[in-house]
């Protein structure tokens, strides 16, 4: 049995589900694009090819091996994108929450059923249908649960709006002893530089008391100020619009002092090293073209 335990984003990782780019399927059509960034690359003819994405994910896998992390991979579905496991489920404390994802992605959950079967069934929950919540919007910081959402009345018109207020309330009821704070995110169907697809596209804690943040990803300045007050300005690395677009806040922590980052994130990686982190740099720029990066392609199961 897997004894689930995830209380934050950076404690020592012991077990994780890492997505897969094998048999990823053809480049999507314009109509099939889930987000403005993928659309941009489909139109430009620069959408990533399978070999490159497989190599990038293997580089990530090697880092996990180096740190002796148990890695699960989804069972292969023919011609199907299975990179972003963060969307399909997430763990809070010792509970696995299945996400209500876009309907045509349900098969991705089936592909990790063999992992879910190793969890105590009483610790696996699935929210009711009207609850929308994806793992990229759920950020744990010990006693806090930060959740990205979209409060606009046009929520249903946005394929980029993935977590609704019913999702926030569901988590609040499930974890009454935690401080659940929601953040209203900026969404765009057309301009990837102005689209915070998930909370981890504009904010993520690293280490014990630090974080990466993009101020303009929040619809309400008060939400941004809340995080600045909580973490302290000196502990936050502020990223630019282009750095947000390139997913600089979507790194992944293996330990309180070890961060896996994209090798082109020069400014961020230098800051992390200055703050005493070990930075494991890997190539991930092709996968980034689908508006997802390192955190998006992981589903942590056990941290110390």
N, C-alpha and C positions, 0 to 999 in steps of 0.2 A: 504493500500500500504506500502511496505517496502522502507524506504528512505535509500538507501545504502550509506555507508560511511566507507571506509577503506583507511587510508593514511600511515599507518606504521604497524609494527608487535606487538606493545605493548600498544597502547592506550586502555582505558577501553572498554572491550568487552560488547556488548549489545545483539547481535544476531549471531548465528552460525549454520551451518549444521554440525552435528556430524555423522560420518559414522555408519554402523551397521554390527555386526558380526552374526546376527540371520540368520539361514538357509544358512550358508556360503558355503555349498556344500562339496563334498568329497575332500580329499587331492589331489592336482593336480598331473598329471603324470609328468615325467621328461621332456617330450616334451612341456608341458604346462607352465613350469616355466618361469616367466617374468624376473627374475633377479637371479644372482648367489647365493644370500643368501638363497632364497626359495629353490633353487636347492640343496644346501648343506643339508638343513634340510629334504627335501624329501628323499634324498639318505641315510641320517643317521637314518631315522625313527623317527625324533624328530619334524616333522612339527606340528604346534600348532593345538589343537582340539577346536571345536566350543565353548564348555562350558567355557573353560578358557578365550577365547577371548571375549565372551559376558560379562563375569564378569569384565574383565579389562576395557571394554568400559563403563560399568555401573559405575565403580569407577570414570571414567572421567566425566560422566554425572552428578554424585553427586557433583563434584566440581563446575560444572557450576551452578547447583541448589543453592549451597551455596552462590555463588556470584550473584545470581538473573539474570542469562543470559538466554535469550530466545533461546531454543534449538529446531531445526528442525531435523528430522531423515528421511532418504530416505524410500520410500515405498518399501516393501519387494519384492525381486525377488527370486523365488525358486532356491535353490542350486546355489547361486551366491555370489561372494565376493564383498561386498559393503562397505568395511572398509575405503578405502582411497579416501574420497571425495575431497581432495585437488587436485587430478589429473584431475578432471572432469570439474572444472571451478574455477574462482577466481574473486575477486572484486578489482578494482583499483579506488580510489576516489568513484564516484557514479555509476560506470559502471560494469556490470556483463559480464565477458568474458567467453564464452563456450570454453573449450579446445578441440582441435582436438586430441583426445586420440587414443590409439591403437584401431583399428576398432571394435574388439570384446568386447570393453567396452562401446559402445555407449548406451547400455541399462541403464547404471548407471545415465546418464543424464536424461533419461525419468523418473527415479524414484524420481528425485527432481523437476520435472516439476511443481508440485503444489506450490513449493516455487518460482520458476521463474515466475509463473503466477501472483505473488503478487508484481512484480517489473514493473515499467514503461517500456513498450516494447521498447521505444526509447533508453533505457539504457541497453539493452541486445544485445550483438554482438556475431557473430560467425565468426572467421577468415576464409579466403578461404582455400581450401583443401591443398595447398602446404605449408601452414603455420603450423608448429608443435610447440605447446607450452603447457606445463603442469604447474599447479599451484605450484608444488614443486620447480620449477626453478625460480619462480617470487617472489622477496623479496622487500618489500616496506620500504623505510626509508625517509618519508616526501617528500622532493623534488627529492629524488633519487629513481630510480627503478633498482634494481640489477637483472640480468637475467643469469641463468646458461645455457650453451649451449655446443655443441661439434663441433669443427671446423675441425676434421679429415676428410680426403677425403673418409674414409670408413664409414661415418655416417650411411648409409643405412644398413650396415651389423650389426649394434649394436641395439639390442632391448632395451639396456640400455640407448641409446642416444634418449632423449625424446623431446628436444627443439632445433630447427635448427635456423640458422641465419635469415631465413625469418620470424621466430617468433619474433626475436629481432627487426627487421625492422618494423614489424607490430605494435608492442607496441610503438616504437619510433614515428611512424606516428600518432598513436591514441592519444598520450600524448606529443605533441611537446614542452610543457613548462617544462617537467621533464628532469632530467639528467638520461639518460638510459645507464647503463654500463653493458656490457656482460662479462661473465667469462667462459673461456674455461676449462671444467672439465675433470678429469681423468676418463676413462671408462674401465670396464673389464667385459667380458661376463662370465669369469670363476672364478675369485678371488674376493670375496665380500669385502675383506679388501682393495682392490685397485679399488673399484668402487664407484664413487660419482654419484649415480643414479640421484639425483637432487641437486640443489644448497643447499637446506636445509639439505643435508647430510654432508656438510662440512663448512657451515657458517649460522649463524642467529643472527640478532641483538636482544638484550634484554634490557629492561629498556629504558632510553632516549638516552644513549650514549655508551652502552656496547655491547659486542657481543661474540659469541662462534665461534671458527675457527679451521679448520684443514688444515695446510699449504700444505700437500702433495695431497690434493684434487684438487689443481689447476695445470693445465698443464703448465701454464706460471707463473714464480715467480713474474713477474711484476703485475699480477692480485692480488696476495696475498699482495704484498707491497702496492698496491693501498689502500686496506682495512686497513692495519696497519697505513698508513699515515692519512687516513680519521678518524679512530676511536681512534688512539693512542694505542701504544703497551700495556700500563698499563690497558687499558679498555677491552682488549681481553683475553678471556680464551682459551688457546691453548690445544686442545685435541690430544691424542695419536692415533696411527693407530687402536688399539683395541677399544678405546673409540669411534672413528668414526664408526667402524664396529658395535658397540652396539648402535649407533644412538644418541650419547650424544648431538649433535647439533640440534636434532629434538624435542626440548622441545616446550612448547606453552605458550604464555603470555596472561593472562586475564587482566592485568593492568601493568602500568609502574613499579610497585613494586611487582607484583604477577606472579610467574612462576609455571606452572604445569610441573613436572619432574618425571622421572622414579625413583623408590625408591632405585635402585641399583647404581645410578650415584653419588656415595659418594663424589668423589673429586669435581665434578661440583657443587653439591648441597651445599657443604661446602663453596665453593667460592662465590656462589650466596648469601648465608646468610651473609657472611663476607661483601659483598657489599650492604647489607641492604634489600635484597629481602625477601619476604615471599615465601617459597617453598612448594607447595602442592605436596607431594610425593604420587604417586600411582603405583600399579603394572602394567607393560606394556611389560614385557619381552617376553611374548608369541607372541604378535602382532609384536614385533621387528624382529622376525624370518623371516618376509616377506619383510624385508628391508624397513620398514616404521614405524613411531612412532607417537608421539602426534600431531605434526604439520601436518603430512600427513593425519591424520584422521579427520581434521577439515577444514571447509570452512567458514571463517568469513564473515559476511554480514554487520554488523554495529559495528563500534567502535566510541567512543566519539571524 
